[in-house]
Amino acid sequence: MIYNWRNCEVRFMSEQGEVGALKNSIYVDKVYSGIAELRRRTREPKESSVDLRLSELRVFSQNGEDGILIEILRNLETDNCYFVEFGVGDGWSCNTRILAEVLGWGGLYLEIDPDAFNDLDTRYRNCKRISTLCAEVTPKSINQLFESAEVPEKFGVLSIDIDGQDYWVWDALDTKFKPDVVITEVNLNFGLEKSVTERVGVNQYPLTETFGSSVRAMQELGARKGYELVHIDIAGVNAFFVLREHLTSLSFVGLTDRSSNYGLRGRFHDLERLYQGNEIQPRATVEV
């Protein structure tokens, strides 16, 4: 069967291939139009007060993280063009793919699942700028992994997405490592007032509603490390922190009092996906 897609003929061998290829054509169109929009934005004058509420844009990211990150970076004008991200799966949708594949940054990806890692490693096998490691990132392993991968002490972006122990991993990271921007998941199910996180070392599935950390816990941890919370994406999943030394002549207007809005549906993470028919046993939490 032949589909005509913007004057390009794509021949498919099976019904499954037809659907997959058509979806990919739509996806590719979205990527290129997203890049064009980001290019337009980068031509705009730099601002002393940056409104992140209007910056969200999805190219490779799960939600609007691409647009937020690019808006932060273009106003920081950082020369630290290196990133670290872990919990990226096969690299198809993550926060720093736009840095690796569009802006030409160097970086390190870490992923524990061997099948996902194989796809991730294949994607960047011939790209010398990008390193990949199949490894589990824990509070005990993070500094050794950074050292062995020769991560620079000052770099541009750290993105933490390991569905739970994010707080403890960032807490354990040696203070000599100073990324300009840190992105980490938060769990709005805890509300905005509690400083609470899942207990260190918890490793149970499904995730349950008490996985990860509250906004306040992450905000207080960031403050101790010299960072300011500047925005939480509209889906209520990722919190963005900027190194405070950048904020002497630059400020960001963002929203940090989000309600749960997973998938833009005005609710928490999907319970069926979290529990998968299993009995609900919330992860153990502690106040911090």
QUIDA-V514625 format. One record per residue. N is the residue number from 0. RES is the residue in one letter. PHI is phi in degrees with one decimal (999 if undefined). OMEGA is omega in whole degrees, 0 to 359 (none if undefined). BURIAL is 1 if it has 9 or more other ideal C-beta (glycine too) atoms within 8 Angstrom, else 0. Layout:
BEGIN
n=N res=RES phi=PHI omega=OMEGA burial=BURIAL
n=N res=RES phi=PHI omega=OMEGA burial=BURIAL
END
This chain:
BEGIN
n=0 res=M phi=999 omega=182 burial=0
n=1 res=I phi=-121.1 omega=172 burial=0
n=2 res=Y phi=-104.3 omega=170 burial=1
n=3 res=N phi=-95.2 omega=183 burial=0
n=4 res=W phi=-124.0 omega=181 burial=0
n=5 res=R phi=52.4 omega=176 burial=0
n=6 res=N phi=66.8 omega=177 burial=0
n=7 res=C phi=-112.6 omega=178 burial=0
n=8 res=E phi=-90.8 omega=179 burial=0
n=9 res=V phi=-118.9 omega=181 burial=1
n=10 res=R phi=-98.8 omega=183 burial=0
n=11 res=F phi=-112.7 omega=182 burial=1
n=12 res=M phi=-101.0 omega=182 burial=0
n=13 res=S phi=-153.9 omega=179 burial=0
n=14 res=E phi=-61.4 omega=178 burial=0
n=15 res=Q phi=-63.2 omega=178 burial=0
n=16 res=G phi=-64.5 omega=179 burial=1
n=17 res=E phi=-60.9 omega=182 burial=1
n=18 res=V phi=-64.5 omega=181 burial=0
n=19 res=G phi=-62.3 omega=181 burial=0
n=20 res=A phi=-69.0 omega=178 burial=1
n=21 res=L phi=-65.8 omega=177 burial=1
n=22 res=K phi=-61.2 omega=180 burial=0
n=23 res=N phi=-67.5 omega=177 burial=0
n=24 res=S phi=-61.4 omega=178 burial=1
n=25 res=I phi=-64.5 omega=180 burial=0
n=26 res=Y phi=-62.2 omega=180 burial=0
n=27 res=V phi=-61.6 omega=177 burial=0
n=28 res=D phi=-57.6 omega=180 burial=1
n=29 res=K phi=-62.7 omega=180 burial=1
n=30 res=V phi=-61.6 omega=183 burial=1
n=31 res=Y phi=-67.8 omega=177 burial=0
n=32 res=S phi=-68.7 omega=177 burial=0
n=33 res=G phi=-65.2 omega=178 burial=1
n=34 res=I phi=-64.1 omega=179 burial=1
n=35 res=A phi=-61.3 omega=178 burial=0
n=36 res=E phi=-66.0 omega=178 burial=1
n=37 res=L phi=-63.9 omega=177 burial=1
n=38 res=R phi=-62.4 omega=178 burial=0
n=39 res=R phi=-59.8 omega=182 burial=0
n=40 res=R phi=-64.8 omega=183 burial=1
n=41 res=T phi=-68.0 omega=178 burial=0
n=42 res=R phi=-84.9 omega=180 burial=0
n=43 res=E phi=-74.1 omega=180 burial=0
n=44 res=P phi=-60.1 omega=175 burial=0
n=45 res=K phi=-65.8 omega=183 burial=0
n=46 res=E phi=-123.7 omega=174 burial=0
n=47 res=S phi=-85.5 omega=175 burial=0
n=48 res=S phi=-127.7 omega=188 burial=0
n=49 res=V phi=-106.2 omega=181 burial=1
n=50 res=D phi=-91.5 omega=181 burial=1
n=51 res=L phi=-77.7 omega=180 burial=1
n=52 res=R phi=-64.0 omega=183 burial=1
n=53 res=L phi=-105.3 omega=188 burial=0
n=54 res=S phi=-101.1 omega=190 burial=1
n=55 res=E phi=-65.0 omega=182 burial=1
n=56 res=L phi=-155.1 omega=182 burial=1
n=57 res=R phi=-106.3 omega=173 burial=1
n=58 res=V phi=-114.1 omega=176 burial=1
n=59 res=F phi=-108.1 omega=187 burial=1
n=60 res=S phi=-76.0 omega=180 burial=1
n=61 res=Q phi=-67.9 omega=180 burial=0
n=62 res=N phi=-126.3 omega=183 burial=1
n=63 res=G phi=-93.5 omega=187 burial=1
n=64 res=E phi=-62.7 omega=181 burial=1
n=65 res=D phi=-57.1 omega=183 burial=1
n=66 res=G phi=-65.2 omega=179 burial=1
n=67 res=I phi=-61.8 omega=183 burial=1
n=68 res=L phi=-62.5 omega=181 burial=1
n=69 res=I phi=-64.0 omega=179 burial=1
n=70 res=E phi=-65.8 omega=177 burial=1
n=71 res=I phi=-63.9 omega=186 burial=1
n=72 res=L phi=-66.3 omega=183 burial=1
n=73 res=R phi=-68.2 omega=178 burial=1
n=74 res=N phi=-89.6 omega=174 burial=1
n=75 res=L phi=-72.4 omega=184 burial=1
n=76 res=E phi=54.4 omega=180 burial=0
n=77 res=T phi=-74.9 omega=174 burial=0
n=78 res=D phi=-96.5 omega=183 burial=0
n=79 res=N phi=-87.7 omega=187 burial=1
n=80 res=C phi=-86.8 omega=180 burial=1
n=81 res=Y phi=-145.2 omega=181 burial=1
n=82 res=F phi=-131.8 omega=170 burial=1
n=83 res=V phi=-133.5 omega=175 burial=1
n=84 res=E phi=-139.7 omega=175 burial=1
n=85 res=F phi=-133.3 omega=190 burial=1
n=86 res=G phi=83.7 omega=188 burial=1
n=87 res=V phi=-97.1 omega=183 burial=1
n=88 res=G phi=61.8 omega=181 burial=1
n=89 res=D phi=-88.2 omega=177 burial=1
n=90 res=G phi=84.1 omega=182 burial=1
n=91 res=W phi=-63.8 omega=181 burial=0
n=92 res=S phi=-131.6 omega=180 burial=0
n=93 res=C phi=-155.4 omega=189 burial=1
n=94 res=N phi=-76.7 omega=187 burial=1
n=95 res=T phi=-112.9 omega=180 burial=1
n=96 res=R phi=-59.0 omega=180 burial=1
n=97 res=I phi=-65.1 omega=177 burial=1
n=98 res=L phi=-70.3 omega=183 burial=1
n=99 res=A phi=-71.8 omega=191 burial=1
n=100 res=E phi=-99.9 omega=181 burial=0
n=101 res=V phi=-108.5 omega=185 burial=1
n=102 res=L phi=-92.4 omega=175 burial=0
n=103 res=G phi=75.4 omega=178 burial=0
n=104 res=W phi=-72.6 omega=167 burial=1
n=105 res=G phi=-91.4 omega=180 burial=0
n=106 res=G phi=-179.8 omega=181 burial=1
n=107 res=L phi=-129.0 omega=173 burial=1
n=108 res=Y phi=-111.4 omega=176 burial=1
n=109 res=L phi=-125.7 omega=180 burial=1
n=110 res=E phi=-148.2 omega=184 burial=1
n=111 res=I phi=-89.1 omega=183 burial=0
n=112 res=D phi=-69.6 omega=187 burial=0
n=113 res=P phi=-65.3 omega=180 burial=0
n=114 res=D phi=-69.1 omega=178 burial=0
n=115 res=A phi=-63.1 omega=180 burial=1
n=116 res=F phi=-62.5 omega=180 burial=1
n=117 res=N phi=-59.4 omega=177 burial=0
n=118 res=D phi=-67.4 omega=178 burial=1
n=119 res=L phi=-61.7 omega=181 burial=1
n=120 res=D phi=-64.5 omega=178 burial=1
n=121 res=T phi=-62.5 omega=181 burial=0
n=122 res=R phi=-58.8 omega=187 burial=0
n=123 res=Y phi=-113.4 omega=185 burial=1
n=124 res=R phi=-58.8 omega=183 burial=0
n=125 res=N phi=-101.7 omega=179 burial=0
n=126 res=C phi=-109.2 omega=185 burial=0
n=127 res=K phi=-68.8 omega=180 burial=0
n=128 res=R phi=-72.3 omega=189 burial=0
n=129 res=I phi=-111.1 omega=175 burial=1
n=130 res=S phi=-108.2 omega=177 burial=0
n=131 res=T phi=-129.5 omega=178 burial=1
n=132 res=L phi=-132.5 omega=173 burial=1
n=133 res=C phi=-91.0 omega=187 burial=1
n=134 res=A phi=-157.2 omega=174 burial=0
n=135 res=E phi=-89.4 omega=178 burial=0
n=136 res=V phi=-95.4 omega=179 burial=1
n=137 res=T phi=-131.3 omega=175 burial=0
n=138 res=P phi=-57.4 omega=181 burial=1
n=139 res=K phi=-80.9 omega=187 burial=0
n=140 res=S phi=-101.4 omega=192 burial=1
n=141 res=I phi=-60.9 omega=183 burial=1
n=142 res=N phi=-69.5 omega=177 burial=1
n=143 res=Q phi=-64.8 omega=178 burial=0
n=144 res=L phi=-63.8 omega=178 burial=1
n=145 res=F phi=-62.8 omega=181 burial=1
n=146 res=E phi=-65.1 omega=183 burial=0
n=147 res=S phi=-67.1 omega=179 burial=0
n=148 res=A phi=-87.7 omega=179 burial=1
n=149 res=E phi=57.3 omega=174 burial=0
n=150 res=V phi=-66.9 omega=178 burial=1
n=151 res=P phi=-64.2 omega=182 burial=0
n=152 res=E phi=-65.5 omega=174 burial=0
n=153 res=K phi=-110.4 omega=179 burial=0
n=154 res=F phi=-145.3 omega=191 burial=1
n=155 res=G phi=-80.1 omega=190 burial=1
n=156 res=V phi=-139.8 omega=170 burial=1
n=157 res=L phi=-117.7 omega=179 burial=1
n=158 res=S phi=-121.0 omega=184 burial=1
n=159 res=I phi=-112.5 omega=182 burial=1
n=160 res=D phi=-147.3 omega=182 burial=1
n=161 res=I phi=-118.2 omega=171 burial=1
n=162 res=D phi=53.7 omega=173 burial=1
n=163 res=G phi=152.2 omega=187 burial=1
n=164 res=Q phi=-87.8 omega=183 burial=1
n=165 res=D phi=-54.5 omega=181 burial=1
n=166 res=Y phi=-59.1 omega=186 burial=1
n=167 res=W phi=-70.6 omega=178 burial=1
n=168 res=V phi=-68.6 omega=178 burial=1
n=169 res=W phi=-64.9 omega=179 burial=1
n=170 res=D phi=-59.9 omega=183 burial=0
n=171 res=A phi=-80.3 omega=182 burial=1
n=172 res=L phi=-62.4 omega=180 burial=1
n=173 res=D phi=-54.6 omega=183 burial=0
n=174 res=T phi=-67.0 omega=176 burial=0
n=175 res=K phi=-69.5 omega=176 burial=0
n=176 res=F phi=-85.1 omega=187 burial=1
n=177 res=K phi=-127.5 omega=173 burial=1
n=178 res=P phi=-68.0 omega=178 burial=1
n=179 res=D phi=-68.5 omega=183 burial=1
n=180 res=V phi=-130.7 omega=174 burial=1
n=181 res=V phi=-122.0 omega=175 burial=1
n=182 res=I phi=-115.7 omega=180 burial=1
n=183 res=T phi=-143.7 omega=179 burial=1
n=184 res=E phi=-72.3 omega=173 burial=1
n=185 res=V phi=-130.0 omega=179 burial=1
n=186 res=N phi=-116.3 omega=183 burial=1
n=187 res=L phi=-73.6 omega=175 burial=1
n=188 res=N phi=-61.6 omega=180 burial=1
n=189 res=F phi=-75.9 omega=185 burial=1
n=190 res=G phi=84.5 omega=186 burial=0
n=191 res=L phi=-99.0 omega=187 burial=0
n=192 res=E phi=-95.7 omega=185 burial=0
n=193 res=K phi=-78.1 omega=171 burial=1
n=194 res=S phi=-101.3 omega=189 burial=0
n=195 res=V phi=-139.3 omega=177 burial=1
n=196 res=T phi=-146.3 omega=175 burial=1
n=197 res=E phi=-63.5 omega=184 burial=1
n=198 res=R phi=-63.8 omega=180 burial=1
n=199 res=V phi=-60.6 omega=178 burial=0
n=200 res=G phi=89.8 omega=178 burial=0
n=201 res=V phi=-63.1 omega=181 burial=1
n=202 res=N phi=-148.1 omega=182 burial=0
n=203 res=Q phi=-125.7 omega=177 burial=0
n=204 res=Y phi=-130.8 omega=2 burial=0
n=205 res=P phi=-68.0 omega=189 burial=0
n=206 res=L phi=-65.6 omega=188 burial=1
n=207 res=T phi=66.8 omega=185 burial=1
n=208 res=E phi=-73.8 omega=183 burial=1
n=209 res=T phi=-104.1 omega=177 burial=1
n=210 res=F phi=-80.5 omega=174 burial=1
n=211 res=G phi=75.8 omega=188 burial=1
n=212 res=S phi=-134.5 omega=175 burial=1
n=213 res=S phi=-75.0 omega=178 burial=1
n=214 res=V phi=-60.2 omega=183 burial=1
n=215 res=R phi=-63.5 omega=179 burial=1
n=216 res=A phi=-61.1 omega=179 burial=1
n=217 res=M phi=-65.5 omega=181 burial=1
n=218 res=Q phi=-63.6 omega=180 burial=1
n=219 res=E phi=-69.4 omega=176 burial=1
n=220 res=L phi=-63.8 omega=178 burial=1
n=221 res=G phi=-59.3 omega=180 burial=1
n=222 res=A phi=-61.3 omega=178 burial=1
n=223 res=R phi=-64.1 omega=181 burial=0
n=224 res=K phi=-93.1 omega=177 burial=0
n=225 res=G phi=93.9 omega=182 burial=0
n=226 res=Y phi=-120.9 omega=176 burial=1
n=227 res=E phi=-117.4 omega=175 burial=1
n=228 res=L phi=-71.3 omega=184 burial=1
n=229 res=V phi=-112.6 omega=183 burial=1
n=230 res=H phi=-169.8 omega=168 burial=1
n=231 res=I phi=-121.1 omega=185 burial=1
n=232 res=D phi=-63.8 omega=188 burial=1
n=233 res=I phi=-62.9 omega=178 burial=1
n=234 res=A phi=-80.2 omega=177 burial=1
n=235 res=G phi=70.2 omega=184 burial=1
n=236 res=V phi=-112.1 omega=186 burial=1
n=237 res=N phi=-114.5 omega=175 burial=1
n=238 res=A phi=-105.3 omega=182 burial=1
n=239 res=F phi=-111.2 omega=180 burial=1
n=240 res=F phi=-119.8 omega=178 burial=1
n=241 res=V phi=-121.6 omega=178 burial=1
n=242 res=L phi=-57.3 omega=190 burial=1
n=243 res=R phi=-61.3 omega=181 burial=0
n=244 res=E phi=-64.4 omega=178 burial=0
n=245 res=H phi=-82.0 omega=191 burial=1
n=246 res=L phi=-101.7 omega=177 burial=1
n=247 res=T phi=-73.9 omega=180 burial=0
n=248 res=S phi=-123.3 omega=183 burial=0
n=249 res=L phi=-137.5 omega=177 burial=1
n=250 res=S phi=-133.4 omega=179 burial=0
n=251 res=F phi=-121.9 omega=174 burial=1
n=252 res=V phi=-103.5 omega=181 burial=0
n=253 res=G phi=-140.8 omega=176 burial=1
n=254 res=L phi=-110.8 omega=180 burial=1
n=255 res=T phi=-121.5 omega=180 burial=1
n=256 res=D phi=-114.1 omega=182 burial=0
n=257 res=R phi=-68.4 omega=166 burial=1
n=258 res=S phi=-97.9 omega=179 burial=0
n=259 res=S phi=-59.0 omega=187 burial=1
n=260 res=N phi=-150.7 omega=185 burial=1
n=261 res=Y phi=-56.9 omega=182 burial=1
n=262 res=G phi=66.5 omega=183 burial=0
n=263 res=L phi=60.3 omega=182 burial=0
n=264 res=R phi=-105.1 omega=178 burial=0
n=265 res=G phi=67.9 omega=179 burial=0
n=266 res=R phi=-153.4 omega=180 burial=0
n=267 res=F phi=-75.4 omega=173 burial=1
n=268 res=H phi=-53.3 omega=184 burial=1
n=269 res=D phi=-57.4 omega=185 burial=0
n=270 res=L phi=-65.6 omega=179 burial=0
n=271 res=E phi=-63.2 omega=178 burial=0
n=272 res=R phi=-68.6 omega=182 burial=0
n=273 res=L phi=-70.9 omega=189 burial=1
n=274 res=Y phi=-96.4 omega=175 burial=1
n=275 res=Q phi=50.6 omega=177 burial=0
n=276 res=G phi=80.4 omega=180 burial=0
n=277 res=N phi=-85.8 omega=176 burial=0
n=278 res=E phi=-66.6 omega=183 burial=0
n=279 res=I phi=-75.7 omega=175 burial=0
n=280 res=Q phi=-130.6 omega=185 burial=0
n=281 res=P phi=-54.0 omega=175 burial=0
n=282 res=R phi=-65.7 omega=178 burial=1
n=283 res=A phi=-66.4 omega=181 burial=0
n=284 res=T phi=-124.3 omega=176 burial=1
n=285 res=V phi=-137.8 omega=173 burial=1
n=286 res=E phi=-83.8 omega=182 burial=0
n=287 res=V phi=-129.4 omega=none burial=1
END
